[in-house]
Amino acid sequence: MTTRLLPWTRRLLRPAPLLALGWLLTACLVNLPAPEGPVHSWWEGHGAVIPHDSFPMECDACHLPGTWHELREDFTFDHEAETGVALEGAHDRARCLRCHNDRGPVASFAARGCRGCHEDRHQGRLGSDCAACHEQEDWSVREAIARHDQTRFPLVGAHASAGCFACHPGAEVGRYDRAPVECIACHQQDLAQATSPDHRTQGWTQGCQECHSPVAWSGAWFEHPQFPLVGAHASASCSSCHQNEVYAGTPRDCASCHLDDFNGTTDPSHTLAGFGTTCEACHSPQGWSPSSWSHPWPLTGAHGSASCTSCHDLASFQVAGTSCVDCHLSDYLGTQFPDHEQFSFSTACDSCHSTSSWQGALFDHRSWPLTGAHAGATCTACHDPVTAAVPGSDCVDCHLGDYLATQDPDHQQAGFPTTCQSCHGTSTWDGASFSHRFPRNHGNASTCTSCHGSPVTPSNWSCTQCHSQGEMNDEHDRVGGYTYSSPACLNCHPNGDDD
């Protein structure tokens, strides 16, 4: 085998093959792609084939019989099984002679790691662990932003889309020198252009992150701890409060900026009313209107929507008084149903009326509770429209006509008492409930006249009207002292039972 390969060895000493081999080695170091083809093929442009008499397989594993220049297309070689080294990614597709050539034993280069075959474009500045950024598939960096998060400067916002060379000037040729992490190191030009307000004049040349975010320079936010910027203040320009680019010593009271608003307010006039200049007592940063004042007299119901001048004098801003009648005397005097003045109603309007409306007044009719039908009755139904006097406090004082007109039964003829509430409720006259000491549903009795006859009177009642003597005699043939009479029946049967 060795003798057969000597002609190939002699070809390696010729100038042209040596130049081709040099090109091959350079291509390996700088990662230039080899011409397409099987991993075990050869390109004549590389020069002579490297002697491989130590290849661990027979010649016919690669070569076809009869010629050394034609290789088998079905050649397979399990690199991991034969050598103990697995080829992954691009290494699995690389030509054999990219690693196995006349530079020396491949193991000596493999022992040096990636740098044994690949040129370190970073010149050692990023360490020797190429696998920390690169994978075996190709040289492209995977998850570059995530890897950068492991450094002192995570890439967020606009920094994530910036080119590497923006912070690392030598990045185009693989040189990544240690870059400063201070904003001003890269943003000097932005600082020079910041004139509203002028950052340099104010001495704001450091700590950009206190106001700006990595997303963009615009939309800067200053913590402004002395005077929180909320509501309308959040959208105001700095110069609205900081005049002539003077930021130190700016007053924080509202009137310092809003005195013109205070003096110009006429509804009501703050100056005439003697309002204080502590604007925040009524106004909020959201806007001048609507204002909210802690009124010493609660503004509820209709008072809540009334204008200030409804109660306050426009010039002095004084009020007539704090009682309802101080403002509503005309309402009191003008009320005719009922006439408040004539009936000497109290001027404490709130005893009957609410702040929502004059209508729907509720009077505490203490002497005679207004329940049932009485609640919906008009005042004049019981009270004289002139004197406001009432006939009396008993039911019959108003309902004597109802008492006399009742025929079923005739209350007057029956001698019923005039205490109407004994049987009737305030809801309606119908459905009266009489406390009858004898069961009302006794036997077949359906009406009062069934037992009381006509005319119906409490004393006019009879048992024998329904119970015949013959029947009762048979029922009581063994009862001693039995007498067939209504009083005797009631004496023995007070509850109308048969016992």
RODREN-236938 format. One record per residue (C-alpha): residue number from 1; residue in one letter; x, y, z. Coordinates in steps of 0.1 Angstrom, whole numbers. Each point is the difference from the previous one (the first is absolute). Layout:
RODREN-236938
@num NUM	residuo a	x X	y Y	z Z;
...
//
This chain:
RODREN-236938
@num 1	residuo m	x 0	y 0	z 0;
@num 2	residuo t	x 28	y 24	z 9;
@num 3	residuo t	x 19	y -6	z -33;
@num 4	residuo r	x -32	y 5	z -20;
@num 5	residuo l	x -5	y 35	z 15;
@num 6	residuo l	x 35	y 13	z -5;
@num 7	residuo p	x -9	y 17	z -34;
@num 8	residuo w	x -27	y 20	z 18;
@num 9	residuo t	x 25	y 10	z 26;
@num 10	residuo r	x 24	y 13	z -26;
@num 11	residuo r	x -28	y 21	z -15;
@num 12	residuo l	x -4	y 18	z 33;
@num 13	residuo l	x 35	y 15	z -4;
@num 14	residuo r	x -8	y 17	z -33;
@num 15	residuo p	x -6	y 38	z 2;
@num 16	residuo a	x -36	y -1	z -14;
@num 17	residuo p	x -13	y -26	z 25;
@num 18	residuo l	x 17	y 17	z 28;
@num 19	residuo l	x -19	y 33	z -9;
@num 20	residuo a	x -32	y -19	z -2;
@num 21	residuo l	x 5	y -17	z 33;
@num 22	residuo g	x 8	y 34	z 15;
@num 23	residuo w	x -33	y 13	z -13;
@num 24	residuo l	x -17	y -30	z 16;
@num 25	residuo l	x 15	y 7	z 34;
@num 26	residuo t	x -10	y 36	z -3;
@num 27	residuo a	x -35	y -9	z -9;
@num 28	residuo c	x -2	y -22	z 31;
@num 29	residuo l	x 12	y 27	z 23;
@num 30	residuo v	x -22	y 28	z -13;
@num 31	residuo n	x -31	y -23	z -4;
@num 32	residuo l	x -3	y 4	z -38;
@num 33	residuo p	x -25	y -26	z -14;
@num 34	residuo a	x 14	y -28	z -21;
@num 35	residuo p	x -15	y -9	z -34;
@num 36	residuo e	x -32	y -21	z 3;
@num 37	residuo g	x 4	y -38	z -1;
@num 38	residuo p	x 2	y -31	z 21;
@num 39	residuo v	x 20	y 4	z 32;
@num 40	residuo h	x 25	y -27	z -13;
@num 41	residuo s	x 4	y 15	z -35;
@num 42	residuo w	x 29	y 21	z -11;
@num 43	residuo w	x 4	y 32	z -21;
@num 44	residuo e	x 31	y 2	z -22;
@num 45	residuo g	x 3	y 37	z 8;
@num 46	residuo h	x 12	y -10	z 34;
@num 47	residuo g	x 30	y -17	z -14;
@num 48	residuo a	x 11	y -35	z 8;
@num 49	residuo v	x -19	y -24	z 22;
@num 50	residuo i	x 16	y -3	z 34;
@num 51	residuo p	x 14	y -35	z 7;
@num 52	residuo h	x -24	y -21	z 20;
@num 53	residuo d	x 18	y -33	z 4;
@num 54	residuo s	x -11	y 0	z 37;
@num 55	residuo f	x -37	y 2	z -9;
@num 56	residuo p	x -17	y -27	z 21;
@num 57	residuo m	x -19	y -16	z -29;
@num 58	residuo e	x 8	y -20	z -31;
@num 59	residuo c	x 6	y 18	z -33;
@num 60	residuo d	x -31	y -14	z -17;
@num 61	residuo a	x -21	y 17	z 27;
@num 62	residuo c	x 5	y 33	z -19;
@num 63	residuo h	x 16	y -9	z -34;
@num 64	residuo l	x -14	y -18	z -29;
@num 65	residuo p	x 20	y -30	z -14;
@num 66	residuo g	x 24	y 9	z -29;
@num 67	residuo t	x 6	y 37	z 7;
@num 68	residuo w	x 10	y 22	z 29;
@num 69	residuo h	x -19	y 30	z -14;
@num 70	residuo e	x -36	y -12	z 3;
@num 71	residuo l	x -15	y -3	z 34;
@num 72	residuo r	x -30	y -20	z 11;
@num 73	residuo e	x -33	y 20	z 3;
@num 74	residuo d	x -13	y -22	z 27;
@num 75	residuo f	x 30	y 6	z 23;
@num 76	residuo t	x -10	y 3	z 37;
@num 77	residuo f	x 22	y 6	z 30;
@num 78	residuo d	x -12	y 0	z 36;
@num 79	residuo h	x 24	y 25	z 14;
@num 80	residuo e	x -11	y -4	z 36;
@num 81	residuo a	x 1	y -38	z -1;
@num 82	residuo e	x 34	y -1	z -18;
@num 83	residuo t	x 18	y 29	z 18;
@num 84	residuo g	x -20	y 7	z 32;
@num 85	residuo v	x -7	y 36	z -12;
@num 86	residuo a	x -36	y 9	z -11;
@num 87	residuo l	x -3	y 25	z -29;
@num 88	residuo e	x -29	y 24	z 6;
@num 89	residuo g	x -14	y 29	z -19;
@num 90	residuo a	x 21	y 14	z -28;
@num 91	residuo h	x 28	y -23	z 10;
@num 92	residuo d	x -21	y -30	z -12;
@num 93	residuo r	x -2	y 16	z -35;
@num 94	residuo a	x 37	y 11	z -3;
@num 95	residuo r	x 24	y -18	z -23;
@num 96	residuo c	x 23	y -24	z 18;
@num 97	residuo l	x 31	y 18	z -12;
@num 98	residuo r	x -11	y 33	z 17;
@num 99	residuo c	x 12	y -16	z 32;
@num 100	residuo h	x 21	y -29	z -12;
@num 101	residuo n	x 29	y 16	z -19;
@num 102	residuo d	x 37	y 4	z 1;
@num 103	residuo r	x 0	y 27	z 27;
@num 104	residuo g	x 6	y -27	z 26;
@num 105	residuo p	x -20	y -25	z 21;
@num 106	residuo v	x -36	y 11	z 3;
@num 107	residuo a	x 0	y -8	z 37;
@num 108	residuo s	x 25	y 27	z 7;
@num 109	residuo f	x -23	y 26	z -15;
@num 110	residuo a	x -31	y -14	z 15;
@num 111	residuo a	x 16	y 3	z 35;
@num 112	residuo r	x 1	y 38	z -5;
@num 113	residuo g	x -38	y 1	z -5;
@num 114	residuo c	x -16	y 22	z -26;
@num 115	residuo r	x 32	y 21	z -4;
@num 116	residuo g	x 18	y -31	z -12;
@num 117	residuo c	x -17	y 4	z -34;
@num 118	residuo h	x -18	y 34	z 1;
@num 119	residuo e	x 16	y 34	z 1;
@num 120	residuo d	x -10	y 21	z 31;
@num 121	residuo r	x -13	y 31	z -16;
@num 122	residuo h	x -6	y 14	z 35;
@num 123	residuo q	x 38	y -1	z 7;
@num 124	residuo g	x -5	y -16	z 34;
@num 125	residuo r	x -21	y 29	z 13;
@num 126	residuo l	x -31	y -22	z 6;
@num 127	residuo g	x 19	y -30	z 15;
@num 128	residuo s	x 6	y -34	z -15;
@num 129	residuo d	x -35	y -16	z 5;
@num 130	residuo c	x -14	y 4	z -35;
@num 131	residuo a	x -30	y -22	z 9;
@num 132	residuo a	x -12	y 28	z 24;
@num 133	residuo c	x -13	y 19	z -30;
@num 134	residuo h	x 4	y -23	z -31;
@num 135	residuo e	x -15	y -34	z -8;
@num 136	residuo q	x 14	y -27	z -23;
@num 137	residuo e	x -27	y 6	z -27;
@num 138	residuo d	x 15	y 33	z -12;
@num 139	residuo w	x 19	y 30	z 14;
@num 140	residuo s	x -32	y 21	z 5;
@num 141	residuo v	x -5	y 9	z 36;
@num 142	residuo r	x -32	y -15	z 14;
@num 143	residuo e	x -21	y 21	z 25;
@num 144	residuo a	x 24	y 28	z -1;
@num 145	residuo i	x -22	y 23	z 21;
@num 146	residuo a	x -6	y -26	z 27;
@num 147	residuo r	x 38	y -7	z 1;
@num 148	residuo h	x 6	y 37	z 4;
@num 149	residuo d	x -22	y 0	z 30;
@num 150	residuo q	x 28	y -18	z 18;
@num 151	residuo t	x 22	y 31	z -3;
@num 152	residuo r	x -1	y 33	z 19;
@num 153	residuo f	x -24	y 15	z -26;
@num 154	residuo p	x -31	y -20	z -9;
@num 155	residuo l	x -14	y 10	z -34;
@num 156	residuo v	x -36	y 14	z 5;
@num 157	residuo g	x -20	y 25	z -20;
@num 158	residuo a	x 17	y 17	z -28;
@num 159	residuo h	x 33	y -16	z 10;
@num 160	residuo a	x -13	y -34	z -11;
@num 161	residuo s	x -3	y 11	z -36;
@num 162	residuo a	x 33	y 21	z -1;
@num 163	residuo g	x 29	y -14	z -20;
@num 164	residuo c	x 29	y -15	z 20;
@num 165	residuo f	x 24	y 25	z -15;
@num 166	residuo a	x -21	y 29	z 15;
@num 167	residuo c	x 16	y -7	z 33;
@num 168	residuo h	x 29	y -22	z -10;
@num 169	residuo p	x 18	y 18	z -29;
@num 170	residuo g	x 20	y -30	z -10;
@num 171	residuo a	x -29	y -24	z -2;
@num 172	residuo e	x 1	y -1	z -38;
@num 173	residuo v	x 32	y -19	z 1;
@num 174	residuo g	x -8	y -20	z 31;
@num 175	residuo r	x 16	y 22	z 26;
@num 176	residuo y	x -22	y 6	z 30;
@num 177	residuo d	x 20	y 22	z 24;
@num 178	residuo r	x -15	y 6	z 34;
@num 179	residuo a	x -26	y 28	z -5;
@num 180	residuo p	x -10	y 26	z 27;
@num 181	residuo v	x -35	y -5	z 14;
@num 182	residuo e	x -7	y 37	z 8;
@num 183	residuo c	x -27	y 16	z -22;
@num 184	residuo i	x 21	y 31	z -7;
@num 185	residuo a	x 28	y -21	z -15;
@num 186	residuo c	x -22	y -6	z -31;
@num 187	residuo h	x -25	y 28	z 2;
@num 188	residuo q	x 22	y 32	z 0;
@num 189	residuo q	x -17	y 12	z -32;
@num 190	residuo d	x -35	y -5	z 15;
@num 191	residuo l	x 11	y 20	z 31;
@num 192	residuo a	x 12	y 28	z -22;
@num 193	residuo q	x -34	y 1	z -18;
@num 194	residuo a	x -21	y 0	z 32;
@num 195	residuo t	x -9	y 37	z 2;
@num 196	residuo s	x -35	y -1	z 13;
@num 197	residuo p	x 10	y 2	z 27;
@num 198	residuo d	x 37	y 6	z -6;
@num 199	residuo h	x 16	y -29	z 18;
@num 200	residuo r	x 36	y 13	z -1;
@num 201	residuo t	x -10	y 34	z 14;
@num 202	residuo q	x -18	y -17	z 29;
@num 203	residuo g	x 30	y -24	z 6;
@num 204	residuo w	x -20	y -31	z -9;
@num 205	residuo t	x 28	y -19	z -17;
@num 206	residuo q	x -1	y -32	z 20;
@num 207	residuo g	x -26	y -25	z 10;
@num 208	residuo c	x -21	y 0	z -31;
@num 209	residuo q	x -19	y -30	z 12;
@num 210	residuo e	x -16	y 21	z 28;
@num 211	residuo c	x -23	y 16	z -26;
@num 212	residuo h	x 4	y -21	z -32;
@num 213	residuo s	x -7	y -36	z -7;
@num 214	residuo p	x 18	y -23	z -24;
@num 215	residuo v	x -31	y 0	z -23;
@num 216	residuo a	x 5	y 35	z -14;
@num 217	residuo w	x 12	y 35	z 11;
@num 218	residuo s	x -34	y 15	z -5;
@num 219	residuo g	x -26	y -4	z 27;
@num 220	residuo a	x 26	y 7	z 28;
@num 221	residuo w	x -14	y -2	z 35;
@num 222	residuo f	x 14	y 18	z 30;
@num 223	residuo e	x -9	y -12	z 35;
@num 224	residuo h	x -6	y 36	z 11;
@num 225	residuo p	x -3	y -10	z 37;
@num 226	residuo q	x -6	y 35	z 14;
@num 227	residuo f	x -31	y 6	z -21;
@num 228	residuo p	x -16	y -32	z -14;
@num 229	residuo l	x -10	y 5	z -36;
@num 230	residuo v	x -35	y -13	z -2;
@num 231	residuo g	x -31	y 10	z -20;
@num 232	residuo a	x 5	y 30	z -22;
@num 233	residuo h	x 34	y 6	z 14;
@num 234	residuo a	x 12	y -33	z -15;
@num 235	residuo s	x -4	y 14	z -36;
@num 236	residuo a	x 12	y 35	z 7;
@num 237	residuo s	x 34	y 11	z -14;
@num 238	residuo c	x 28	y 6	z 25;
@num 239	residuo s	x 1	y 37	z -10;
@num 240	residuo s	x -36	y 4	z 11;
@num 241	residuo c	x 12	y 1	z 36;
@num 242	residuo h	x 38	y 4	z -4;
@num 243	residuo q	x 3	y 34	z -16;
@num 244	residuo n	x 31	y 11	z -20;
@num 245	residuo e	x 16	y -35	z 6;
@num 246	residuo v	x 3	y 6	z 37;
@num 247	residuo y	x -8	y -32	z 19;
@num 248	residuo a	x 13	y 5	z 34;
@num 249	residuo g	x -22	y 17	z 26;
@num 250	residuo t	x -33	y -2	z -20;
@num 251	residuo p	x -29	y 5	z 24;
@num 252	residuo r	x -24	y -29	z 6;
@num 253	residuo d	x -32	y 18	z 10;
@num 254	residuo c	x -28	y 1	z -25;
@num 255	residuo a	x -5	y 38	z 1;
@num 256	residuo s	x 36	y 6	z -12;
@num 257	residuo c	x -11	y -13	z -34;
@num 258	residuo h	x -37	y 4	z 1;
@num 259	residuo l	x -6	y 35	z 15;
@num 260	residuo d	x -14	y 13	z -32;
@num 261	residuo d	x -26	y -29	z 0;
@num 262	residuo f	x -9	y 9	z 36;
@num 263	residuo n	x -5	y 37	z -7;
@num 264	residuo g	x -19	y -7	z -33;
@num 265	residuo t	x -26	y -23	z 15;
@num 266	residuo t	x -34	y 17	z 2;
@num 267	residuo d	x -24	y -28	z 7;
@num 268	residuo p	x 4	y 5	z 29;
@num 269	residuo s	x 25	y 28	z 3;
@num 270	residuo h	x 28	y -15	z 21;
@num 271	residuo t	x 14	y 34	z 10;
@num 272	residuo l	x -34	y 15	z 10;
@num 273	residuo a	x -9	y -32	z 19;
@num 274	residuo g	x 33	y 2	z 18;
@num 275	residuo f	x 10	y -35	z -10;
@num 276	residuo g	x 35	y -11	z 9;
@num 277	residuo t	x 27	y -6	z -26;
@num 278	residuo t	x 3	y -37	z 11;
@num 279	residuo c	x -14	y -11	z -33;
@num 280	residuo e	x 4	y -37	z 9;
@num 281	residuo a	x -28	y 4	z 26;
@num 282	residuo c	x -25	y -1	z -28;
@num 283	residuo h	x 18	y -8	z -32;
@num 284	residuo s	x 19	y -30	z -11;
@num 285	residuo p	x 30	y -4	z -25;
@num 286	residuo q	x -24	y -16	z -25;
@num 287	residuo g	x -16	y 34	z -9;
@num 288	residuo w	x -15	y 31	z 15;
@num 289	residuo s	x -35	y -13	z -5;
@num 290	residuo p	x -18	y -16	z 15;
@num 291	residuo s	x 11	y 13	z 34;
@num 292	residuo s	x -8	y -17	z 33;
@num 293	residuo w	x -4	y 22	z 30;
@num 294	residuo s	x -8	y -13	z 35;
@num 295	residuo h	x -31	y 20	z 5;
@num 296	residuo p	x -9	y 5	z 37;
@num 297	residuo w	x -36	y -5	z -10;
@num 298	residuo p	x -3	y -33	z -18;
@num 299	residuo l	x -10	y 5	z -36;
@num 300	residuo t	x -23	y -30	z -5;
@num 301	residuo g	x -29	y -5	z -24;
@num 302	residuo a	x -10	y 31	z -20;
@num 303	residuo h	x 26	y 21	z 20;
@num 304	residuo g	x 28	y -20	z -17;
@num 305	residuo s	x -8	y 14	z -34;
@num 306	residuo a	x -9	y 36	z 11;
@num 307	residuo s	x 23	y 28	z -9;
@num 308	residuo c	x 19	y 18	z 28;
@num 309	residuo t	x -20	y 32	z -6;
@num 310	residuo s	x -32	y -18	z 7;
@num 311	residuo c	x 8	y 4	z 37;
@num 312	residuo h	x 30	y 23	z 0;
@num 313	residuo d	x -1	y 37	z -7;
@num 314	residuo l	x 21	y 6	z -32;
@num 315	residuo a	x 17	y 31	z 14;
@num 316	residuo s	x 8	y -10	z 36;
@num 317	residuo f	x -6	y -38	z -3;
@num 318	residuo q	x -19	y 1	z 32;
@num 319	residuo v	x -31	y -21	z 6;
@num 320	residuo a	x -33	y 9	z 16;
@num 321	residuo g	x 3	y -28	z 26;
@num 322	residuo t	x 5	y -37	z 5;
@num 323	residuo s	x -36	y -10	z 6;
@num 324	residuo c	x -22	y -12	z -28;
@num 325	residuo v	x -25	y 27	z 4;
@num 326	residuo d	x 27	y 27	z -4;
@num 327	residuo c	x 0	y -9	z -37;
@num 328	residuo h	x -34	y -16	z -4;
@num 329	residuo l	x -23	y 23	z 19;
@num 330	residuo s	x -18	y 9	z -33;
@num 331	residuo d	x -6	y -38	z -6;
@num 332	residuo y	x -14	y -3	z 36;
@num 333	residuo l	x -24	y 30	z -4;
@num 334	residuo g	x -11	y -10	z -35;
@num 335	residuo t	x -10	y -35	z 9;
@num 336	residuo q	x -39	y -3	z 0;
@num 337	residuo f	x -6	y -37	z 1;
@num 338	residuo p	x 1	y 1	z 30;
@num 339	residuo d	x 5	y 36	z 9;
@num 340	residuo h	x 31	y -2	z 21;
@num 341	residuo e	x -2	y 34	z 15;
@num 342	residuo q	x -38	y -3	z 8;
@num 343	residuo f	x 5	y -33	z 17;
@num 344	residuo s	x 31	y 13	z 18;
@num 345	residuo f	x 22	y -27	z -13;
@num 346	residuo s	x 36	y 1	z 13;
@num 347	residuo t	x 25	y 18	z -22;
@num 348	residuo a	x 24	y -28	z 5;
@num 349	residuo c	x -5	y -11	z -35;
@num 350	residuo d	x 22	y -31	z 3;
@num 351	residuo s	x -24	y -15	z 25;
@num 352	residuo c	x -23	y -9	z -30;
@num 353	residuo h	x 20	y 8	z -32;
@num 354	residuo s	x 33	y -15	z -13;
@num 355	residuo t	x 27	y 17	z -21;
@num 356	residuo s	x -10	y -19	z -31;
@num 357	residuo s	x -33	y 17	z -6;
@num 358	residuo w	x -28	y 20	z 17;
@num 359	residuo q	x -25	y -26	z -13;
@num 360	residuo g	x -6	y -32	z 19;
@num 361	residuo a	x 3	y 15	z 34;
@num 362	residuo l	x -3	y -24	z 29;
@num 363	residuo f	x -16	y 14	z 32;
@num 364	residuo d	x 4	y -19	z 32;
@num 365	residuo h	x -37	y -2	z 10;
@num 366	residuo r	x 9	y -9	z 35;
@num 367	residuo s	x -35	y 5	z 16;
@num 368	residuo w	x -17	y -24	z -25;
@num 369	residuo p	x 23	y -23	z -21;
@num 370	residuo l	x -9	y 1	z -37;
@num 371	residuo t	x -2	y -36	z -10;
@num 372	residuo g	x -19	y -19	z -27;
@num 373	residuo a	x -25	y 22	z -18;
@num 374	residuo h	x 7	y 29	z 23;
@num 375	residuo a	x 36	y 3	z -14;
@num 376	residuo g	x -14	y 9	z -35;
@num 377	residuo a	x -28	y 23	z 13;
@num 378	residuo t	x 3	y 38	z -4;
@num 379	residuo c	x 4	y 22	z 30;
@num 380	residuo t	x -34	y 15	z -5;
@num 381	residuo a	x -16	y -34	z 1;
@num 382	residuo c	x 3	y 3	z 38;
@num 383	residuo h	x 11	y 36	z 6;
@num 384	residuo d	x -22	y 30	z -6;
@num 385	residuo p	x 15	y 19	z -29;
@num 386	residuo v	x -3	y 33	z 18;
@num 387	residuo t	x 7	y -8	z 37;
@num 388	residuo a	x 19	y -33	z -5;
@num 389	residuo a	x -21	y -13	z 29;
@num 390	residuo v	x -12	y -36	z 0;
@num 391	residuo p	x -34	y -13	z 14;
@num 392	residuo g	x 18	y -22	z 24;
@num 393	residuo s	x 26	y -28	z 4;
@num 394	residuo d	x -25	y -30	z 0;
@num 395	residuo c	x -8	y -19	z -32;
@num 396	residuo v	x -37	y 8	z 3;
@num 397	residuo d	x 8	y 37	z 0;
@num 398	residuo c	x 7	y -3	z -37;
@num 399	residuo h	x -18	y -32	z -8;
@num 400	residuo l	x -34	y 4	z 17;
@num 401	residuo g	x -16	y 1	z -35;
@num 402	residuo d	x 16	y -34	z -8;
@num 403	residuo y	x -11	y -14	z 33;
@num 404	residuo l	x -37	y 11	z -5;
@num 405	residuo a	x -1	y -11	z -36;
@num 406	residuo t	x 12	y -36	z 6;
@num 407	residuo q	x -29	y -25	z -5;
@num 408	residuo d	x 16	y -34	z 0;
@num 409	residuo p	x -3	y -1	z 29;
@num 410	residuo d	x -17	y 32	z 10;
@num 411	residuo h	x 25	y 13	z 26;
@num 412	residuo q	x -23	y 25	z 16;
@num 413	residuo q	x -30	y -24	z 3;
@num 414	residuo a	x 23	y -28	z 13;
@num 415	residuo g	x 15	y 24	z 25;
@num 416	residuo f	x 35	y -4	z -11;
@num 417	residuo p	x 25	y 23	z 17;
@num 418	residuo t	x 14	y 30	z -19;
@num 419	residuo t	x 36	y -12	z 7;
@num 420	residuo c	x 5	y -8	z -37;
@num 421	residuo q	x 35	y -13	z 6;
@num 422	residuo s	x -14	y -29	z 19;
@num 423	residuo c	x -10	y -16	z -33;
@num 424	residuo h	x 14	y 21	z -28;
@num 425	residuo g	x 36	y 8	z -10;
@num 426	residuo t	x 13	y 32	z -17;
@num 427	residuo s	x 5	y -16	z -34;
@num 428	residuo t	x -37	y -4	z -9;
@num 429	residuo w	x -35	y -4	z 16;
@num 430	residuo d	x -4	y -34	z -17;
@num 431	residuo g	x 13	y -31	z 16;
@num 432	residuo a	x -9	y 10	z 36;
@num 433	residuo s	x 10	y -24	z 27;
@num 434	residuo f	x -24	y -3	z 30;
@num 435	residuo s	x 11	y -18	z 31;
@num 436	residuo h	x -30	y -24	z 1;
@num 437	residuo r	x 0	y -21	z 32;
@num 438	residuo f	x -20	y -28	z -16;
@num 439	residuo p	x 14	y -17	z -32;
@num 440	residuo r	x -12	y 20	z -30;
@num 441	residuo n	x 1	y -31	z -22;
@num 442	residuo h	x -21	y -21	z 24;
@num 443	residuo g	x -21	y -25	z -19;
@num 444	residuo n	x -15	y 14	z -32;
@num 445	residuo a	x 0	y 36	z 12;
@num 446	residuo s	x 11	y 22	z -29;
@num 447	residuo t	x -14	y 35	z 10;
@num 448	residuo c	x -6	y 18	z 32;
@num 449	residuo t	x -37	y -5	z -4;
@num 450	residuo s	x 4	y -38	z 1;
@num 451	residuo c	x 3	y 2	z 37;
@num 452	residuo h	x -10	y 36	z 10;
@num 453	residuo g	x -31	y 3	z -22;
@num 454	residuo s	x -12	y 34	z -12;
@num 455	residuo p	x 7	y 26	z 11;
@num 456	residuo v	x 35	y -11	z 10;
@num 457	residuo t	x 8	y 10	z 35;
@num 458	residuo p	x 26	y -15	z 24;
@num 459	residuo s	x -28	y -10	z 24;
@num 460	residuo n	x -22	y -15	z -26;
@num 461	residuo w	x 12	y -35	z -6;
@num 462	residuo s	x -14	y -35	z 1;
@num 463	residuo c	x 12	y -36	z -1;
@num 464	residuo t	x -35	y -16	z -3;
@num 465	residuo q	x -4	y 18	z -33;
@num 466	residuo c	x 21	y -26	z -16;
@num 467	residuo h	x 0	y -29	z 25;
@num 468	residuo s	x -35	y -17	z 3;
@num 469	residuo q	x -13	y -12	z 34;
@num 470	residuo g	x -6	y -35	z -11;
@num 471	residuo e	x 36	y -4	z -13;
@num 472	residuo m	x 14	y 16	z 31;
@num 473	residuo n	x -21	y -22	z 23;
@num 474	residuo d	x 13	y -31	z -16;
@num 475	residuo e	x 36	y 14	z 3;
@num 476	residuo h	x -4	y 7	z 37;
@num 477	residuo d	x -22	y -29	z 12;
@num 478	residuo r	x 26	y -10	z 26;
@num 479	residuo v	x 11	y 35	z 10;
@num 480	residuo g	x -13	y 10	z 34;
@num 481	residuo g	x -15	y 34	z 4;
@num 482	residuo y	x -4	y 5	z -37;
@num 483	residuo t	x -22	y 28	z -12;
@num 484	residuo y	x -8	y 10	z -35;
@num 485	residuo s	x 8	y 37	z -1;
@num 486	residuo s	x 26	y 22	z -16;
@num 487	residuo p	x 15	y 12	z 33;
@num 488	residuo a	x 3	y -36	z 11;
@num 489	residuo c	x 18	y -9	z -33;
@num 490	residuo l	x 25	y 28	z 4;
@num 491	residuo n	x 6	y -9	z 37;
@num 492	residuo c	x 10	y -35	z -9;
@num 493	residuo h	x 15	y 7	z -34;
@num 494	residuo p	x 18	y 34	z 3;
@num 495	residuo n	x 23	y -8	z -30;
@num 496	residuo g	x -26	y -16	z -22;
@num 497	residuo d	x 14	y -35	z 2;
@num 498	residuo d	x -19	y -32	z 6;
@num 499	residuo d	x 17	y -11	z 32;
//
